[in-house]
């Protein structure tokens, strides 16, 4: 390495450390030095895999890196798998972060549900992906590009010369569904599958300013044991009897608000029970949907975003608040309503047609069955159309077939919560036998955990 590069590396090391809100520990200092080397490496297709456990300072270090990049007028892009994860990343970095889907995909054509991989015209750019443990390598969503989000991310980033990729995540969290570990945090896999030149670093030491956290102490015990161990009570970890939950949730709504409170459960059935209980006993909603309700998109939808240039689609898992409802009506034996909605993770609002019956389906399989039934009922409108292909096209162009499918979002499963943070998190573990599940659920909270404990 020549002398000029050494000076540049030292300069960026100093800039990153200067933007940290704390004095770095030895492991964090080593990470900053390795990041500086990575940013100026001459390796082909460079990639940095940063693994770090909860409380080790990943988010603060990422924010400091972004501020240093801005100061040096270097090009960068911030991404995360979900809207909530992007919101958390943006808060730490002080800069806009997008979902990966919004950054890399473009709709095939107007009215189409399918998205192609977009053209990346950015060169010599650092692409930062937070919560990378959530990225699947399976080809499980043919609506988007090749069907594999990880494959498409690699194709997009390295489409232009000089680009580099920083993947940040916690490999103690739940891996993607169907995976035993996260492929995006496996440097050997990335090198083999995508011909990358990976740098790696593991943060293991809990930052000094987080050492007093009972949440992190319990998460660390779980991770180190790699099995379920009893959760210990602390000022920020409350072990409560089931009959205490309602009062504590009501208290959380008063003190931090509904938006900063989340209930995490083990199953869809428990999620549905909690959602009904919250709406009926705490919020006093007696109709199937009310102004102020918090809902979550349960199926990707690009039809409802037609005409919104900066909003290509609504993604499965997007959290929304109902602002207004009008024109509730029945069609094809189902109920629909027009709604004005506000994103809980981004600064946008949208008017969309909602399919109310989807709020009541107990499982994803029931939602698929409902979709098939609606498909057949709409098809009955076209008895004169003999061609199956033409009839299918007419059905799939129907605004009712494309109505937004939704769930209540006061309580969610752990996979749906992954990547997000809330001030108060309530955990009903049920018959959970996974330490990764418990670790992931615990680390969704920034201020307090309330956990059902039958042994309390």
Secondary structure as GFF3:
##gff-version 3
##sequence-region A 1 456
A	DSSP	alpha_helix	3	18	.	.	.	ID=ss1
A	DSSP	alpha_helix	26	39	.	.	.	ID=ss2
A	DSSP	beta_strand	46	52	.	.	.	ID=ss3
A	DSSP	alpha_helix	58	71	.	.	.	ID=ss4
A	DSSP	beta_strand	76	80	.	.	.	ID=ss5
A	DSSP	alpha_helix	83	93	.	.	.	ID=ss6
A	DSSP	beta_strand	98	99	.	.	.	ID=ss7
A	DSSP	alpha_helix	100	104	.	.	.	ID=ss8
A	DSSP	beta_strand	105	107	.	.	.	ID=ss9
A	DSSP	beta_strand	115	117	.	.	.	ID=ss10
A	DSSP	beta_strand	126	130	.	.	.	ID=ss11
A	DSSP	three_ten_helix	132	134	.	.	.	ID=ss12
A	DSSP	alpha_helix	149	157	.	.	.	ID=ss13
A	DSSP	beta_strand	164	169	.	.	.	ID=ss14
A	DSSP	three_ten_helix	183	185	.	.	.	ID=ss15
A	DSSP	alpha_helix	187	194	.	.	.	ID=ss16
A	DSSP	beta_strand	197	203	.	.	.	ID=ss17
A	DSSP	three_ten_helix	208	210	.	.	.	ID=ss18
A	DSSP	alpha_helix	214	225	.	.	.	ID=ss19
A	DSSP	beta_strand	237	240	.	.	.	ID=ss20
A	DSSP	three_ten_helix	242	244	.	.	.	ID=ss21
A	DSSP	alpha_helix	245	255	.	.	.	ID=ss22
A	DSSP	beta_strand	261	265	.	.	.	ID=ss23
A	DSSP	alpha_helix	268	277	.	.	.	ID=ss24
A	DSSP	pi_helix	278	282	.	.	.	ID=ss25
A	DSSP	beta_strand	294	297	.	.	.	ID=ss26
A	DSSP	three_ten_helix	303	305	.	.	.	ID=ss27
A	DSSP	beta_strand	319	331	.	.	.	ID=ss28
A	DSSP	beta_strand	334	343	.	.	.	ID=ss29
A	DSSP	beta_strand	349	355	.	.	.	ID=ss30
A	DSSP	three_ten_helix	356	360	.	.	.	ID=ss31
A	DSSP	alpha_helix	364	379	.	.	.	ID=ss32
A	DSSP	alpha_helix	388	396	.	.	.	ID=ss33
A	DSSP	beta_strand	404	408	.	.	.	ID=ss34
A	DSSP	beta_strand	411	413	.	.	.	ID=ss35
A	DSSP	alpha_helix	414	417	.	.	.	ID=ss36
A	DSSP	beta_strand	422	428	.	.	.	ID=ss37
A	DSSP	alpha_helix	435	442	.	.	.	ID=ss38
A	DSSP	beta_strand	445	452	.	.	.	ID=ss39
###
